[in-house]
Amino acid sequence: MKFGIDRLLADQTLRKPLEGRRVALVAHPASVTQDLTHSLDALIAAGLNVTSAFGPQHGLKGDKQDNMVETEDETDPVYGIPVFSLYGEVRRPSGQMMSSADVFLFDLQDLGCRIYTFVTTLLYLLEEAARHGKEVWVLDRPNPAGRPIEGTLLVPGQESFVGAGPMPMRHGLTMGEMGYWFIRRFDIDVAYRVIEMEGWQPDAAPGYGWPEDRIWINPSPNAASLNMARAYAGTVMIEGAMLSEARGTTRPLEVLFGAPDVDAKAVLAEMERIAPQWLAGCALRECWFTPTFHKHAGELCNGIMIHAEGRFYDHHAFRPWRLQALAFRAIRSLYPDYEIWRDFPYEYEFDRLAIDVINGGPALREWVDDPARDAGDLDTIAAADEAAWREQVEGLLLYR
């Protein structure tokens, strides 16, 4: 199969509308061709007039480790072009940045999750391109989590840099498809084009979204594997908790939690008691780790590792958002006074709890903290939102 960048490079007719125009590239370390050449190098080698580059959160080089760690603008040492940061002094490209090119090529590998900020970066780029009369092309890449949809819709008024609009946590779209949804949802009058992938089969085994013949390259420092990408729509919620998501280890965001004062085996047993159906589609294993930095740094943590991979993975049964909610609920059940929710700022949101920012509203937290509510209550809320989203995006799907 071919990703959007590979099709653009291979087909001169696709590149022809770019002739004589200034081109900008939005990229990160996973923006590579089939032979692992970075897209910036490949586009310049193909003769395009690339006049600027843009890096999203974590930077063009992908070297910034955590949330709220900013990247500065710089000049590319090889090509001498400006490299603008969209996670530094600004999140939206400024007028000066937009004046650096005529066409903006967006070539970011996404994880298929609303909170992954590249989604919001695409929205901001589309809005600013409309304002300044520029074009946006998405060089499409796979959604490694595939087509499954899961989670409650973001509540209007709860928007943030990790919540661009009323979509569920696991949205099931590629970035090219998401661009069409943004344009329709926010009535954006912009010149937009998707260079589609060729041969992507989001429901085909064994990758179910990720092609078997492509290696995994971290799109951000803690997105270290396909297993992480599959689990991320659940495990990212630990960023809103005092529990460790295993940052500071070699397998971040592949655990349901880690903590020095929680009995993982007991939590797993409680999860099986509360909602055994939500444990389907993966293997869960007790683990131990000592983070070298971040939450519980230097402390031995007991946790539960997720294996949404190999023979343990059932693509259609695995529901990471519900699985993570269940882990929180089991901890609350066993330790009623445990300080689960993070009480310090998240993504520059100072007035809301991080867990509510992440989920786009308080529904999940309220369910976890209310002992009178059962699994069916959360399932009912989420299922209605998932069905509504599925209906919304059905006509936008480019790959079937």
KEKE-3310 file (N, C-alpha, C; in steps of 0.2 Angstrom, whole numbers, plus 5000, padded with zeros to 4 digits):
npx = (5004:5001:5005:4999:5010:5019:5011:5010:5024:5026:5018:5018:5008:5000:5008:5008:5000:5007:5018:5028:5023:5024:5028:5023:5027:5020:5025:5033:5043:5038:5034:5038:5043:5040:5052:5058:5063:5064:5049:5051:5064:5062:5052:5059:5069:5062:5059:5050:5046:5049:5046:5045:5043:5034:5032:5022:5015:5027:5037:5046:5056:5052:5057:5053:5047:5035:5018:5015:5028:5037:5041:5053:5054:5064:5078:5080:5095:5100:5093:5090:5078:5064:5058:5044:5036:5021:5018:5022:5025:5013:4998:4990:4994:5002:4999:5011:5018:5009:5011:5022:5020:5011:5004:4999:5006:5000:5006:5005:5007:4994:4985:4972:4964:4954:4961:4974:4985:4987:4976:4969:4978:4977:4964:4965:4975:4967:4957:4965:4971:4959:4957:4967:4968:4974:4979:4976:4983:4980:4991:4987:4987:4987:4975:4980:4972:4961:4944:4935:4924:4923:4918:4912:4904:4912:4907:4898:4906:4916:4928:4945:4963:4966:4954:4945:4932:4915:4917:4920:4931:4939:4939:4939:4943:4954:4966:4964:4950:4945:4948:4938:4927:4929:4928:4915:4908:4912:4910:4920:4927:4938:4951:4954:4962:4964:4977:4974:4977:4983:4976:4973:4967:4957:4950:4956:4965:4982:4984:4973:4971:4984:4997:5004:5016:5023:5035:5034:5036:5039:5027:5026:5035:5031:5023:5026:5023:5013:5004:5003:4996:4984:4979:4978:4967:4961:4971:4976:4969:4974:4983:4975:4975:4981:4988:5001:5005:5015:5025:5042:5046:5050:5038:5027:5010:5004:4999:4986:4986:4998:5005:5012:5004:4993:4985:4987:4983:4971:4964:4962:4954:4942:4938:4934:4923:4915:4912:4914:4913:4919:4933:4937:4945:4959:4974:4977:4990:4998:5010:5026:5035:5047:5046:5058:5056:5043:5026:5027:5040:5055:5049:5043:5031:5015:5006:4995:4997:4993:4989:4986:4988:4996:4990:4982:4974:4958:4950:4938:4932:4939:4939:4945:4943:4932:4938:4948:4940:4934:4945:4948:4936:4936:4947:4942:4931:4938:4947:4940:4943:4954:4965:4962:4960:4970:4976:4982:4988:4983:4988:4987:4975:4968:4957:4949:4946:4959:4955:4942:4944:4951:4942:4932:4921:4912:4906:4912:4920:4911:4903:4913:4915:4903:4895:4883:4880:4880:4889:4881:4875:4885:4888:4876:4876:4887:4885:4875:4881:4891:4884:4878:4889:4894:4884:4886:4898:4898:4896:4908:4919:4933:4939:4935)
npy = (4994:5012:5027:5044:5053:5045:5042:5055:5058:5049:5051:5062:5070:5072:5081:5092:5103:5110:5116:5130:5136:5141:5130:5123:5112:5102:5093:5078:5067:5054:5057:5050:5043:5027:5021:5026:5039:5056:5066:5080:5080:5072:5079:5090:5085:5080:5091:5101:5118:5120:5131:5133:5125:5116:5112:5101:5099:5092:5095:5097:5088:5079:5079:5084:5079:5079:5085:5103:5106:5116:5121:5130:5142:5139:5139:5128:5119:5113:5116:5130:5135:5143:5135:5133:5133:5125:5123:5132:5149:5151:5142:5142:5145:5160:5176:5179:5167:5160:5168:5162:5153:5146:5134:5122:5107:5094:5082:5072:5058:5051:5045:5042:5047:5058:5067:5067:5079:5083:5083:5094:5103:5102:5107:5121:5125:5124:5133:5145:5145:5147:5160:5167:5164:5153:5136:5120:5104:5087:5074:5059:5047:5031:5027:5020:5014:5010:5008:5007:5015:5025:5031:5045:5060:5075:5088:5103:5118:5113:5113:5112:5112:5099:5095:5097:5098:5092:5077:5059:5050:5040:5041:5035:5040:5045:5057:5065:5062:5068:5081:5084:5083:5093:5105:5104:5104:5116:5125:5130:5139:5134:5130:5114:5098:5081:5069:5054:5038:5023:5007:5005:4996:4996:4987:4975:4960:4957:4969:4978:4992:4997:4994:4979:4979:4990:4999:5004:5020:5032:5044:5053:5056:5046:5038:5023:5011:5000:4993:5003:5013:5007:5005:5018:5027:5024:5023:5036:5043:5042:5052:5062:5058:5054:5043:5033:5033:5026:5034:5038:5025:5011:5007:5017:5022:5010:5004:5001:5007:5013:5012:5015:5011:5004:4988:4979:4966:4964:4975:4971:4959:4965:4973:4962:4958:4969:4973:4961:4960:4971:4968:4962:4957:4959:4955:4955:4959:4958:4969:4977:4992:5005:5022:5033:5046:5059:5056:5047:5045:5036:5027:5011:5004:4995:4988:4986:4978:4981:4970:4972:4965:4953:4936:4939:4949:4956:4964:4969:4967:4974:4987:5001:5013:5010:5000:5007:5016:5007:5002:5013:5014:5002:5004:5015:5008:4999:5007:5019:5032:5036:5047:5049:5058:5070:5085:5096:5108:5105:5104:5118:5122:5128:5129:5118:5101:5090:5077:5080:5089:5080:5071:5079:5083:5080:5067:5054:5055:5057:5046:5036:5040:5038:5027:5022:5020:5009:4998:4998:5010:5020:5014:5016:5030:5032:5023:5029:5041:5036:5030:5041:5049:5039:5040:5053:5053:5044:5047:5053:5044:5039:5027:5010)
npz = (5000:4999:5007:5009:5007:4999:4988:4982:4980:4970:4959:4947:4942:4953:4959:4951:4953:4963:4957:4955:4966:4983:4996:5012:5025:5037:5050:5059:5068:5063:5050:5037:5022:5012:5012:5023:5022:5028:5026:5023:5018:5007:4999:4995:4988:4977:4970:4975:4980:4995:5007:5021:5037:5049:5066:5077:5093:5104:5094:5078:5078:5088:5101:5113:5129:5137:5141:5140:5138:5129:5112:5103:5089:5075:5063:5050:5049:5038:5026:5028:5030:5038:5053:5061:5077:5083:5095:5105:5108:5101:5097:5087:5070:5066:5057:5051:5050:5042:5030:5025:5015:5001:5000:5011:5017:5026:5036:5047:5057:5066:5081:5081:5091:5100:5110:5106:5101:5088:5080:5084:5080:5066:5064:5068:5059:5047:5049:5050:5037:5030:5034:5029:5015:5010:5005:5010:5011:5015:5018:5018:5031:5040:5052:5066:5076:5070:5064:5075:5086:5101:5117:5126:5118:5117:5127:5122:5125:5133:5126:5121:5119:5119:5115:5102:5097:5097:5097:5100:5111:5105:5088:5075:5062:5048:5047:5035:5033:5045:5042:5033:5041:5050:5042:5038:5050:5057:5047:5038:5026:5015:5004:5001:5001:5000:4999:4996:5004:4996:4995:5009:5022:5034:5042:5041:5045:5050:5056:5057:5054:5055:5043:5039:5033:5037:5047:5064:5069:5082:5084:5094:5109:5118:5112:5108:5102:5092:5101:5111:5104:5101:5114:5119:5119:5130:5140:5140:5149:5161:5163:5168:5181:5198:5198:5190:5173:5168:5162:5161:5160:5149:5143:5142:5144:5141:5151:5163:5175:5188:5204:5220:5231:5228:5226:5213:5209:5216:5212:5198:5200:5206:5195:5186:5194:5193:5179:5169:5155:5150:5149:5138:5123:5125:5134:5151:5163:5178:5183:5188:5190:5191:5189:5181:5180:5181:5188:5203:5203:5205:5214:5218:5208:5208:5195:5181:5165:5148:5135:5120:5107:5096:5098:5108:5105:5100:5089:5087:5099:5109:5120:5125:5131:5140:5147:5154:5162:5170:5177:5185:5192:5199:5208:5215:5221:5230:5237:5244:5248:5241:5232:5218:5207:5197:5203:5198:5185:5168:5151:5150:5156:5169:5177:5177:5182:5177:5172:5168:5158:5149:5146:5140:5148:5163:5164:5165:5176:5186:5185:5190:5203:5209:5219:5218:5204:5190:5178:5167:5167:5163:5150:5143:5142:5134:5123:5116:5112:5104:5094:5088:5083:5074:5064:5060:5053:5043:5030:5026:5025:5018:5015:5013)
capx = (5000:5005:5003:4998:5016:5022:5008:5012:5030:5027:5014:5019:5001:4997:5012:5008:4997:5011:5023:5028:5020:5028:5025:5025:5026:5018:5028:5036:5048:5035:5033:5043:5041:5040:5059:5060:5066:5059:5045:5055:5070:5059:5049:5064:5073:5057:5059:5045:5049:5047:5049:5045:5041:5030:5032:5017:5017:5033:5042:5047:5061:5049:5061:5050:5044:5029:5013:5017:5035:5036:5047:5055:5055:5071:5080:5083:5102:5102:5089:5090:5071:5061:5054:5039:5033:5014:5017:5027:5022:5007:4995:4987:4999:5001:4999:5018:5019:5005:5013:5028:5019:5004:5000:5002:5005:4999:5009:5006:5004:4989:4984:4965:4961:4953:4965:4980:4984:4988:4969:4967:4982:4974:4958:4968:4978:4962:4954:4969:4971:4953:4957:4973:4967:4979:4977:4978:4983:4982:4994:4984:4991:4982:4973:4982:4967:4956:4938:4931:4922:4921:4918:4906:4906:4914:4901:4900:4909:4922:4933:4952:4968:4965:4947:4944:4925:4911:4919:4922:4938:4941:4935:4939:4944:4960:4967:4961:4943:4944:4948:4932:4922:4930:4926:4908:4906:4914:4908:4926:4928:4945:4953:4956:4963:4967:4980:4972:4981:4981:4976:4973:4961:4956:4947:4960:4970:4982:4985:4967:4972:4991:4999:5009:5023:5026:5037:5031:5040:5035:5025:5028:5040:5028:5019:5031:5021:5006:5000:5001:4991:4977:4976:4979:4960:4959:4976:4978:4965:4978:4986:4971:4975:4987:4991:5006:5004:5022:5030:5048:5048:5050:5032:5022:5003:5002:4996:4979:4988:5003:5005:5015:5000:4987:4986:4985:4979:4965:4960:4959:4948:4937:4936:4931:4917:4910:4910:4919:4913:4924:4940:4937:4949:4966:4976:4979:4995:5001:5017:5030:5040:5049:5047:5064:5054:5036:5023:5029:5047:5059:5045:5041:5024:5012:5001:4992:4999:4988:4992:4981:4993:4997:4985:4977:4970:4952:4950:4931:4930:4943:4936:4950:4940:4928:4943:4951:4935:4933:4950:4947:4930:4938:4951:4937:4928:4943:4950:4935:4946:4960:4965:4963:4960:4975:4973:4987:4986:4984:4987:4986:4968:4969:4951:4945:4950:4962:4951:4936:4947:4953:4936:4927:4916:4913:4902:4916:4923:4905:4902:4918:4914:4896:4894:4876:4879:4884:4892:4876:4874:4890:4887:4870:4878:4892:4883:4871:4885:4895:4879:4877:4895:4895:4880:4888:4904:4897:4897:4915:4924:4936:4942:4929)
capy = (5000:5018:5032:5050:5056:5041:5043:5062:5058:5044:5053:5069:5073:5075:5086:5097:5109:5113:5119:5137:5138:5140:5125:5122:5105:5101:5086:5076:5061:5049:5059:5047:5039:5020:5019:5030:5046:5061:5069:5086:5079:5069:5084:5095:5081:5079:5098:5106:5124:5120:5137:5133:5119:5117:5106:5101:5097:5088:5097:5093:5083:5074:5078:5086:5073:5079:5091:5109:5107:5120:5121:5136:5142:5139:5138:5122:5119:5110:5120:5137:5138:5143:5130:5136:5129:5126:5122:5137:5155:5150:5135:5143:5148:5167:5178:5179:5160:5159:5171:5159:5148:5146:5128:5119:5100:5092:5075:5070:5052:5052:5039:5040:5049:5065:5071:5068:5086:5084:5084:5101:5107:5102:5112:5128:5126:5125:5140:5151:5145:5150:5167:5170:5163:5148:5129:5114:5097:5082:5068:5055:5041:5026:5027:5014:5011:5007:5011:5007:5022:5023:5036:5050:5066:5081:5093:5110:5123:5110:5113:5114:5110:5092:5093:5102:5098:5086:5070:5054:5049:5036:5044:5031:5043:5047:5065:5067:5062:5073:5088:5085:5084:5100:5109:5104:5106:5123:5129:5133:5140:5134:5126:5108:5092:5075:5064:5048:5032:5018:5000:5005:4991:4997:4981:4969:4957:4957:4976:4982:4999:4998:4990:4974:4980:4997:4998:5009:5026:5036:5051:5057:5052:5041:5033:5019:5005:4999:4992:5009:5016:5004:5006:5025:5030:5023:5025:5043:5046:5042:5059:5065:5055:5054:5036:5033:5030:5023:5039:5037:5018:5010:5006:5022:5022:5003:5001:5003:5011:5010:5016:5011:5010:5000:4981:4978:4960:4965:4979:4967:4955:4970:4974:4957:4958:4974:4972:4957:4961:4976:4966:4958:4959:4959:4951:4960:4956:4962:4971:4981:4997:5011:5027:5037:5053:5060:5054:5042:5044:5032:5023:5004:5004:4989:4990:4981:4979:4979:4967:4972:4963:4946:4932:4941:4955:4955:4971:4972:4967:4978:4994:5004:5018:5007:4997:5012:5018:5001:5002:5019:5012:4997:5008:5019:5003:4996:5012:5024:5039:5037:5053:5047:5064:5075:5092:5101:5110:5100:5108:5125:5122:5129:5130:5112:5095:5087:5071:5082:5091:5075:5067:5083:5084:5077:5061:5048:5055:5057:5039:5033:5042:5037:5020:5019:5019:5003:4998:4999:5018:5023:5011:5019:5036:5031:5020:5034:5046:5033:5029:5048:5050:5035:5042:5059:5053:5039:5050:5056:5039:5038:5020:5005)
capz = (5000:4999:5011:5005:5004:4994:4981:4980:4977:4964:4954:4945:4940:4959:4962:4946:4956:4967:4953:4955:4972:4990:5000:5019:5028:5045:5051:5065:5066:5060:5044:5033:5016:5013:5013:5029:5021:5030:5021:5021:5013:5001:4995:4992:4983:4972:4967:4977:4983:5002:5010:5028:5040:5055:5071:5082:5100:5104:5090:5072:5080:5092:5106:5119:5132:5141:5140:5143:5137:5123:5107:5100:5082:5073:5056:5048:5048:5031:5020:5029:5030:5045:5056:5066:5082:5084:5102:5108:5109:5099:5095:5080:5066:5065:5050:5048:5048:5036:5024:5022:5010:4998:5001:5018:5017:5033:5035:5053:5059:5071:5084:5081:5098:5101:5114:5103:5099:5081:5078:5085:5076:5060:5064:5069:5052:5042:5051:5048:5030:5027:5035:5025:5008:5009:5004:5015:5008:5020:5015:5023:5034:5043:5059:5069:5080:5065:5063:5081:5089:5108:5122:5126:5115:5121:5129:5120:5131:5136:5121:5124:5115:5118:5113:5096:5095:5099:5095:5105:5112:5099:5083:5070:5056:5047:5047:5029:5034:5050:5039:5030:5047:5053:5037:5038:5057:5058:5041:5036:5018:5014:4999:5005:4997:5003:4995:4999:5003:4991:4998:5016:5023:5041:5045:5039:5050:5057:5059:5059:5054:5054:5038:5041:5030:5039:5054:5069:5072:5087:5082:5099:5113:5122:5107:5107:5099:5090:5107:5114:5100:5102:5121:5121:5120:5137:5145:5141:5154:5167:5163:5173:5188:5202:5196:5185:5166:5166:5159:5164:5159:5142:5140:5144:5141:5140:5158:5166:5181:5192:5210:5225:5236:5226:5225:5206:5208:5219:5207:5193:5203:5207:5188:5184:5197:5191:5172:5166:5148:5147:5149:5132:5117:5126:5140:5156:5167:5183:5182:5192:5187:5195:5184:5182:5181:5181:5194:5207:5201:5210:5218:5215:5207:5205:5190:5176:5159:5143:5129:5114:5102:5095:5098:5113:5102:5097:5087:5088:5106:5113:5121:5129:5135:5145:5151:5159:5166:5174:5182:5190:5196:5204:5213:5219:5225:5235:5241:5243:5250:5237:5229:5211:5201:5197:5205:5195:5178:5162:5145:5152:5159:5176:5181:5177:5183:5171:5170:5164:5151:5144:5143:5137:5152:5169:5165:5167:5183:5190:5186:5194:5210:5212:5220:5216:5197:5188:5172:5162:5167:5158:5144:5140:5139:5129:5117:5112:5109:5099:5088:5085:5079:5068:5059:5058:5049:5039:5023:5026:5025:5011:5014:5015)
cpx = (5004:5001:5002:5005:5019:5018:5010:5019:5031:5023:5015:5013:4998:5001:5011:5005:5001:5017:5022:5025:5025:5024:5028:5023:5025:5020:5031:5040:5045:5033:5038:5039:5042:5047:5062:5064:5061:5055:5048:5060:5067:5056:5053:5067:5068:5056:5054:5049:5046:5051:5048:5042:5038:5030:5026:5019:5022:5039:5043:5052:5058:5053:5058:5045:5037:5024:5016:5024:5035:5042:5047:5055:5063:5072:5083:5090:5104:5099:5089:5083:5068:5057:5050:5036:5025:5013:5023:5024:5015:5005:4993:4993:4997:5001:5006:5019:5015:5007:5019:5027:5012:5000:5003:5000:5005:5001:5010:5003:5000:4989:4976:4961:4960:4958:4972:4980:4985:4981:4967:4972:4980:4968:4961:4971:4972:4958:4959:4971:4965:4954:4962:4973:4973:4976:4980:4977:4984:4985:4992:4988:4986:4981:4974:4977:4961:4950:4934:4930:4920:4922:4912:4909:4908:4908:4903:4901:4915:4928:4940:4957:4968:4957:4944:4936:4922:4912:4920:4929:4942:4937:4935:4940:4952:4960:4963:4953:4941:4944:4941:4926:4923:4927:4918:4905:4906:4913:4915:4927:4935:4946:4957:4956:4966:4970:4979:4978:4979:4982:4976:4966:4961:4953:4950:4964:4976:4983:4979:4968:4980:4994:5005:5016:5026:5029:5034:5037:5036:5033:5026:5032:5037:5023:5024:5030:5014:5001:4998:4995:4984:4974:4975:4972:4958:4965:4978:4974:4969:4982:4982:4970:4981:4991:4996:5004:5010:5026:5036:5050:5048:5044:5026:5016:5001:5000:4990:4981:4995:5004:5009:5011:4993:4989:4983:4981:4972:4960:4957:4954:4942:4934:4932:4924:4912:4908:4915:4919:4917:4931:4941:4942:4956:4968:4979:4984:4997:5008:5020:5034:5041:5051:5054:5062:5046:5033:5026:5037:5051:5055:5043:5033:5021:5006:4998:4994:4994:4992:4987:4985:4993:4990:4980:4972:4964:4950:4943:4928:4933:4940:4940:4947:4936:4933:4946:4946:4934:4939:4950:4941:4932:4942:4947:4933:4932:4945:4945:4938:4952:4960:4967:4964:4966:4972:4978:4986:4987:4983:4984:4979:4969:4963:4946:4949:4953:4958:4945:4939:4948:4947:4931:4921:4916:4909:4906:4918:4917:4903:4906:4917:4908:4895:4888:4875:4883:4886:4887:4874:4879:4889:4882:4872:4882:4890:4879:4875:4889:4890:4878:4883:4896:4890:4882:4894:4903:4899:4904:4920:4927:4939:4936:4932)
cpy = (5006:5023:5038:5053:5051:5041:5050:5062:5054:5047:5061:5073:5076:5081:5093:5104:5113:5117:5126:5140:5137:5135:5124:5115:5105:5094:5085:5070:5055:5051:5057:5044:5031:5018:5023:5036:5051:5064:5076:5085:5076:5074:5088:5091:5080:5086:5103:5112:5124:5126:5138:5126:5120:5111:5107:5101:5092:5090:5093:5087:5077:5074:5080:5081:5074:5085:5097:5110:5110:5119:5128:5136:5142:5139:5132:5122:5117:5115:5127:5140:5138:5137:5133:5131:5131:5124:5126:5143:5155:5143:5136:5147:5156:5169:5178:5172:5158:5162:5168:5154:5149:5140:5124:5111:5097:5084:5072:5063:5053:5045:5038:5042:5056:5069:5071:5075:5088:5085:5091:5105:5108:5107:5119:5129:5128:5132:5146:5151:5148:5158:5171:5168:5157:5141:5125:5108:5092:5076:5063:5049:5037:5029:5021:5010:5009:5011:5011:5014:5020:5030:5041:5056:5071:5086:5100:5114:5120:5109:5115:5112:5102:5090:5098:5103:5092:5080:5065:5053:5045:5037:5039:5034:5044:5054:5068:5067:5067:5080:5089:5087:5091:5105:5110:5106:5113:5128:5133:5133:5140:5129:5120:5102:5087:5071:5058:5042:5027:5011:5000:5001:4991:4991:4975:4967:4957:4964:4980:4989:5001:4992:4985:4976:4987:4996:5004:5014:5030:5043:5056:5053:5046:5036:5028:5012:5005:4997:4998:5013:5014:5005:5014:5029:5029:5025:5032:5046:5046:5048:5063:5063:5056:5048:5037:5030:5027:5027:5038:5029:5017:5008:5011:5021:5016:5000:5004:5008:5009:5015:5012:5009:5007:4993:4980:4971:4961:4970:4975:4962:4959:4972:4969:4956:4963:4974:4968:4958:4966:4974:4962:4961:4960:4955:4956:4956:4960:4963:4976:4986:5002:5017:5031:5044:5053:5057:5047:5040:5041:5028:5016:5004:4997:4992:4984:4983:4977:4976:4967:4971:4955:4942:4934:4947:4953:4962:4974:4971:4972:4985:4997:5009:5015:5003:5001:5015:5013:5001:5007:5017:5007:5000:5011:5014:5001:5001:5019:5031:5040:5043:5051:5053:5069:5082:5098:5102:5105:5104:5115:5127:5123:5129:5123:5106:5092:5081:5074:5086:5086:5072:5072:5084:5080:5070:5055:5049:5055:5049:5035:5034:5041:5030:5017:5018:5012:5003:5000:5007:5021:5020:5014:5026:5036:5028:5025:5039:5043:5032:5036:5050:5046:5037:5049:5058:5048:5041:5053:5051:5038:5031:5015:4998)
cpz = (5000:5003:5006:5002:4999:4987:4978:4977:4970:4958:4952:4944:4947:4961:4957:4949:4961:4964:4953:4961:4978:4994:5007:5021:5035:5046:5058:5063:5062:5053:5039:5027:5017:5014:5019:5028:5024:5025:5019:5016:5006:4996:4992:4987:4977:4968:4969:4981:4990:5005:5018:5030:5047:5060:5075:5089:5100:5099:5083:5073:5084:5099:5113:5123:5134:5139:5143:5143:5130:5118:5104:5092:5081:5066:5055:5046:5041:5025:5022:5029:5037:5047:5062:5070:5083:5091:5106:5110:5107:5098:5088:5076:5065:5058:5047:5046:5042:5029:5021:5017:5007:4999:5007:5017:5024:5033:5042:5054:5066:5075:5084:5087:5098:5104:5111:5099:5092:5078:5078:5081:5069:5059:5064:5062:5047:5043:5049:5041:5027:5028:5031:5017:5006:5008:5009:5011:5014:5016:5020:5025:5038:5050:5062:5073:5076:5066:5070:5084:5096:5112:5121:5121:5119:5121:5126:5126:5134:5131:5124:5118:5114:5117:5108:5095:5098:5096:5100:5106:5106:5093:5077:5063:5055:5047:5041:5030:5040:5047:5036:5035:5049:5048:5037:5045:5059:5053:5039:5028:5017:5008:5002:5000:5001:4998:4998:4999:4998:4995:5005:5017:5031:5045:5044:5044:5046:5060:5061:5059:5052:5049:5041:5039:5032:5046:5058:5070:5076:5084:5087:5104:5116:5118:5104:5103:5096:5096:5110:5110:5101:5109:5123:5122:5127:5142:5145:5146:5161:5168:5167:5180:5191:5201:5191:5178:5163:5162:5164:5164:5151:5139:5143:5140:5139:5146:5159:5172:5184:5198:5215:5231:5234:5224:5218:5205:5211:5215:5201:5195:5203:5200:5185:5187:5195:5184:5168:5158:5145:5147:5143:5127:5118:5132:5145:5161:5172:5182:5188:5188:5192:5190:5186:5182:5181:5188:5197:5205:5207:5215:5215:5214:5205:5200:5186:5169:5154:5137:5123:5108:5102:5095:5104:5111:5098:5095:5088:5095:5111:5114:5127:5134:5141:5150:5156:5164:5172:5179:5187:5195:5201:5209:5218:5224:5231:5239:5240:5244:5246:5233:5221:5206:5202:5198:5203:5188:5173:5155:5145:5154:5166:5181:5181:5179:5177:5168:5166:5157:5146:5141:5140:5141:5158:5170:5167:5174:5188:5191:5190:5201:5213:5213:5218:5209:5195:5181:5166:5161:5162:5151:5140:5137:5133:5122:5113:5108:5103:5092:5084:5081:5073:5062:5056:5052:5044:5031:5021:5025:5018:5010:5017:5014)
residu = (MET:LYS:PHE:GLY:ILE:ASP:ARG:LEU:LEU:ALA:ASP:GLN:THR:LEU:ARG:LYS:PRO:LEU:GLU:GLY:ARG:ARG:VAL:ALA:LEU:VAL:ALA:HIS:PRO:ALA:SER:VAL:THR:GLN:ASP:LEU:THR:HIS:SER:LEU:ASP:ALA:LEU:ILE:ALA:ALA:GLY:LEU:ASN:VAL:THR:SER:ALA:PHE:GLY:PRO:GLN:HIS:GLY:LEU:LYS:GLY:ASP:LYS:GLN:ASP:ASN:MET:VAL:GLU:THR:GLU:ASP:GLU:THR:ASP:PRO:VAL:TYR:GLY:ILE:PRO:VAL:PHE:SER:LEU:TYR:GLY:GLU:VAL:ARG:ARG:PRO:SER:GLY:GLN:MET:MET:SER:SER:ALA:ASP:VAL:PHE:LEU:PHE:ASP:LEU:GLN:ASP:LEU:GLY:CYS:ARG:ILE:TYR:THR:PHE:VAL:THR:THR:LEU:LEU:TYR:LEU:LEU:GLU:GLU:ALA:ALA:ARG:HIS:GLY:LYS:GLU:VAL:TRP:VAL:LEU:ASP:ARG:PRO:ASN:PRO:ALA:GLY:ARG:PRO:ILE:GLU:GLY:THR:LEU:LEU:VAL:PRO:GLY:GLN:GLU:SER:PHE:VAL:GLY:ALA:GLY:PRO:MET:PRO:MET:ARG:HIS:GLY:LEU:THR:MET:GLY:GLU:MET:GLY:TYR:TRP:PHE:ILE:ARG:ARG:PHE:ASP:ILE:ASP:VAL:ALA:TYR:ARG:VAL:ILE:GLU:MET:GLU:GLY:TRP:GLN:PRO:ASP:ALA:ALA:PRO:GLY:TYR:GLY:TRP:PRO:GLU:ASP:ARG:ILE:TRP:ILE:ASN:PRO:SER:PRO:ASN:ALA:ALA:SER:LEU:ASN:MET:ALA:ARG:ALA:TYR:ALA:GLY:THR:VAL:MET:ILE:GLU:GLY:ALA:MET:LEU:SER:GLU:ALA:ARG:GLY:THR:THR:ARG:PRO:LEU:GLU:VAL:LEU:PHE:GLY:ALA:PRO:ASP:VAL:ASP:ALA:LYS:ALA:VAL:LEU:ALA:GLU:MET:GLU:ARG:ILE:ALA:PRO:GLN:TRP:LEU:ALA:GLY:CYS:ALA:LEU:ARG:GLU:CYS:TRP:PHE:THR:PRO:THR:PHE:HIS:LYS:HIS:ALA:GLY:GLU:LEU:CYS:ASN:GLY:ILE:MET:ILE:HIS:ALA:GLU:GLY:ARG:PHE:TYR:ASP:HIS:HIS:ALA:PHE:ARG:PRO:TRP:ARG:LEU:GLN:ALA:LEU:ALA:PHE:ARG:ALA:ILE:ARG:SER:LEU:TYR:PRO:ASP:TYR:GLU:ILE:TRP:ARG:ASP:PHE:PRO:TYR:GLU:TYR:GLU:PHE:ASP:ARG:LEU:ALA:ILE:ASP:VAL:ILE:ASN:GLY:GLY:PRO:ALA:LEU:ARG:GLU:TRP:VAL:ASP:ASP:PRO:ALA:ARG:ASP:ALA:GLY:ASP:LEU:ASP:THR:ILE:ALA:ALA:ALA:ASP:GLU:ALA:ALA:TRP:ARG:GLU:GLN:VAL:GLU:GLY:LEU:LEU:LEU:TYR:ARG)
# end
